[in-house]
């Protein structure tokens, strides 16, 4: 009796962890090896980060540039005082710094959210 042992074959459902991990390796490899898909995905992340930076930068420029313009266009506002201090000094010397800090905090959170979404996309695909 020369019976050869039958070859064993593992059968898995496509939704098992083995199938998902094989798909993840493919997208990760695309990003790491700079294939056309990987380059497109990285370019998309860069565009999203650049768009966010431009929005924040232009917003700060409009607000910070708008304050002196407001005083130029409304002379009585230049002379206005609150608690003995000129309104211009209060706006530019006191209120601007917390606004910049909050904007920077929001920017960092939004940039990290973009990166997290990118990582999720790479791992999910």
C-alpha angles and dihedrals in degrees: 000000000000101000116165115216111252117249113253118231123194112220118198134177114249091242095058123111091256093059093045094049091052090054091048092053089055096056093040089051090051091054095043095044093045095235119170091269093046093049090049092051093049091046089053091053091049091050091051092050092046091049090052093048092049092049092051093043095049091045092053091044092052093048097042093041092044095059096064089040089054090054091047093053096042110045096179088059088059090060095045116114133196116195091345094306125107114251090234092059091047092051098041099032103038115015098042096065097058088045091053091046093050091047091051091048091050091047093053092049092048092047091050089049090054091051093046091051089050092051091047090051092051093046094043095050 
